[in-house]
Amino acid sequence: MSTTLDVKMKIAKRLVTTLACLLGSNSVYALDWSRVSGELLFASIYTHSDSNLYAQGNPNLEDPTSRNDNGDKFIATPLGNINYALDDAQSHRLYIGTSRDDLAVGTLAFELGYQRQLDSGTTFDLAYLPTVLPSEVWADPYTMNQAREKTDVDGDAFRLKLSNISSSLFSLDMAYARADIENDQVTEDVLKRDSKAYYIKGQYLSMLDTRSGINYGLSYTLHNAEGKANSHNKYSAEASYFFQSSKYAFALTGTYTHRAYKALNPIFNRTQSDNAYRLFFAYEYKDLPNWDNWSVSTFAGTTKNNSNIEFFDSREWLLSLSLNYAF
């Protein structure tokens, strides 16, 4: 969630390689293949980002008030997931990959996890999110009038999710994440970016009829950075409408986020405060003639961040088309 879209795309590219290694190991052949299920998505993704912090864009800044137009990027990448049921009733399973539920609301995360369906109706979900490939950021994003250098970010996360708690349609999602900047060259200690984050999100599902409903969500993130000017509290409100039938399904998600930073940024002599707005649409068509288990889906989204410091204003767009195979 704190990683950039470009990094998430890199992580996703490793999914099929990782799965191939697992399926190619000798121990896997002893498994009961009737318990294996999953989905592969062959996706093409177009992105556009205008942000001074986007490390794949223009390394040169002329002044602190400018914003880079980083242009277009096209990515072809595999996504998907594999599940293995640990019992005949399929009440608990192991999984690896990207969750379809996360993709429907615009979250792309690679997970290794365990899920258990409890007698109360609660679904218990514990996952590890490795940094399969390191992220890249500017070593010093505030460098002016010369090319900025890139450096890697390493990190990982743990996630615990309780869904439909006691059949109440209420869910709770919690996570812990860390991020380490390999060569942080910012000149002020208060701007250091190594961090730990604690995340909690409550969701309630309101069914409108048997095929449609709205998911309401509220979340809080405590982001503790080594530099107090990068530490912040993050509050988000989200609503997602979905509809599904035998032939097609779609979801529309809107999110508002406020970030309140804890200390003055000495570069701009101001304490940062952000308001971000996000709209995401997902659509899948399943009724392909003579193509059993295949479907076509598209994702489209935009995010706009308004900051009281113009340097941190940003805009992002995403459009994806994929061919999917379920097994």
N, C-alpha and C positions, 0 to 999 in steps of 0.2 A: 504494500500500500504506500509505503514511502519511497519505493524504488521507482525509477523512471520507466516509461513505456518501452524505451529502447532496450533497457536491461531485461525487462520481462520477455521481450521477444527473443533475446539471446538465450535466456533460460529455457524457453519453450522449444527452441531448436534442438536442445539436447534430449528432449523427451523420448523420441523414437530410438535414439542411440542407447539410452539407458534401458528402455524396455527390451531392446534386442539383446543386450547383454544378459538381462535377467532370464529371458526365454532361452538363451543359448547355453545357460549353465547346466551342468549335468544333473543337479538336484531338482531342477524344475520338471524333468521328465517323469519323476515319481509322483507328481501332483495329479489330482483328479481334474482333467480338463473340462468336465461338465460343470465345474464350479467357477470357471473363468469367464468373465464378461468384460465388456469395455467398449470403447469408441475411439476411432481415429479421425481427426479433422485435418484435411489438407487445405491450409488457409493461405490466402494472399491478402496482405494488409498494406493499406496506404496511410501514412501519418504525416502530419504537418505540425511544427512546433515553433512558436515565437517566444523565446525565453532566454534571458541572459545566463541562466544556469545550465542550459542544455549543452552537454559536453561534446555532442556530435555536430554542433553547429559552428558558426563563425567564431574563431578564437580571439578576434580583435574587437575591442570596445573603444569608442571614441570619447565617451563621457558617461557619467553615472546615470543620466536620465534617458539614455538611448535604450532601445530594445531590439535585439537581433531578430531578423526574419530568417529562420533557419531553413526555409524551403521545404521541399517535398522529399519523402522517402518511401520506397516500395520494398516490402519484405515478403518473401515466400517462406512459410515455416509450418512444420507439423505441430499439432496439438493433440491432446487426447488423454485417455486414462485406461488403466487395467485394474480390475477388481478380482480378488480371489476369496470366495466364501469359505469359511472355516467349519461350517456345519451344513447338513442337508437342508435345514430350514432357512439358511442364509440370514440368520439373525446377527451374525458378526462376520466381519470381512477385513482383509488387508487391501490397501489400494495405493496406487502410484499414478501421478499425473496431474491434470488440470480439471477441476470440478466443473461440470456443466452448470450447476447452480451459480457458481461464481462468474462464469463466462456470461451468463444471461444478464447480469447487472454490471458487466464491464470490469470485473476483477480477474486478472490473469496471474495465477499463483501455482507454482510447481510444489506438490505435496507428497510426502510419504506418510501413510497414516493407517490407523486402526479404527474401525467403527463397530459399535455394538448396539443392537436394538433391545431395549429393556422391556420387561413385562408391563411396566407402567405406561408404556407408549413413548417414553423418552428415548431419543437416539443420542448415544455417547460417541463423541468423535475426538480423537487425539492425533495430531499430525505434527510432523517436522518439516520445515520449509528450508531446504539448504540453498545456499548461494552457489548454484551450479557453475555459473561464470561470474566473475567480479564485475561490478558496475564501474563506470568511469565518471568522474566529476572533474571540474577545474581545480588544479592544485591551489590556486588563489583566484577565485572568481572576480575579485575586485581590481585586478591588474588592468591598467589603462594604457593605450597607445603603444602596446606591444603584444605579440602573440602570447596567449595564455597556454600553459602546459596542462596536460591531463594527468590524473593519477587514479589508481584503482580504489574501489571500496569493497571491503569484504564484510560478510555478516550472515546471520541466519535467524530463524524464528521458530517458536513453538506455539501451537494453537490448540485450544480446547473449546469444543462447541457442544452445547446441549440443545438439541432441537426438539420441538413439540413437547416441552417438559410436562410430564404427567398428563399427556393428551390435551394440554391447554392451548395449543397453537402458539405458545410463547417460546422463543429461543434465546439463548445467551451464548455469545461468541467472545472468547478471551484469547489474548496473545501476548507474548513477550518477544521482543526483537532487539538485536544489537547491530551496530554498523561501525566499522573502523576505517578511517581514511588513511591510506598507506603513506602518503607524503603530503600532509596538510601544510601548505605554505602561507596561510593567512598570517599576517604580521601581528595581530592582536590576539592575546590569549582568550579574550571574551568571545571571539569568533570561532574558536576551535569546534570541530564538527563530529568527533567521535561521540557516539550516543548509545543510549539504551531507551527503549520505548515500551510502555505498558498500555494495552488496548482492551477495551470492553465495549460490547455492542449488544443491546437488547432489541429483539424484533418480535412483532406480533403479526400473525397472518389472519386477515379478515376475508373469508370466502364470500363472494357475491352470489355465486351459484356453483354447480358441480364442475364447471370448466374455467372459472375466472375468479380472481381475488386481488387483494392489495396487501403487500408486505410493507409495514411501517417499521422504521428503524431509527434508533438514537444511539450514538456512539461517543465515547470519550477516549482520547489518547493523551497520556502524559509522556512527553518527549524530553528526556533529560540528556542534554549535550554537555560535553566538557566545557564549552564556552557558553556562559549564561545568555548571551544575546541570541543563540540558536536554540535555547531551551524554550519550550512553549506548551501551552495547553491547547488541545484541538477538540472542537465540538462539532458534531455532524448530525444532520437530520435527513432522513431518506424516505422516499415512498416509491414503491415499484408495483405497477399494475401489470398483470399477466393474464393471458388467455391461451388455452390449449384445446385442440381437437385432434381427431384421428389423422387429419390431413396437414394441419399447420399449427404453429404456436408462435406467440410473440410476447415481448415484455418491454415496457417503457419505464425507465427509472430516472428520477430527479433527485439531486443531492445538493444540500447547502452546507458549507463548512466554514467555520470561523477559527482562526488561529491567533492566540494572544501570546506574544513573546514576553520574556521575563526581565530583559535588561536592554539598555540602550545600545544600539549599533553605532560604534564610534566613527565608522566611515560616513554615515549620513546624519549623525547626531540626533537620532530618533529611535524610539522603541517600535519595532515592527508590529503591525497588525494586519491580518489578511482576511478577506472574504472571498470564497471560491464558490462557483456555481457550475454544476455538471448535469448534462442531459445525455442519456444513453438509450439506444433502441436496439433490440435483438429480434430477429425473425428467422423462423425455420419452416421449410416446406418439406413434408415427408412423403407425399404421394407421388413418387417418381415412377412412371410406367415401366414395368419389367425390371426394376432395380430394387430388389428386396433388400431391406436393411440399410439403404442409402437415403440420404437427405441432403438438401442444400440450405445453408444458413448465411445470414448477413448480420454484421454488427456495425453500428454507426454511433459516434459519440463526440461530444465537444466539452471542453473544460475551460473556464475563464477564471483567472485569479486577479482580484483587485486588491492592491496593497496600498497602505499609506506611504510607502516608499516606492517610488515609480520604478526603481531598478528591479523590483520583484514582481511587477505585473507580467502576466503571461497568458498565452492562448494555445490550446492544443486541439487538434482534430484527429479522428480516427475513422477509417472505413475498411471493413473486411468482408470478403466473400470466401466461403469454404464449402468443400464437398466432404460429407461425413459418412463414415461407415460404422455401424453398430454391430457388435458380435456377442 
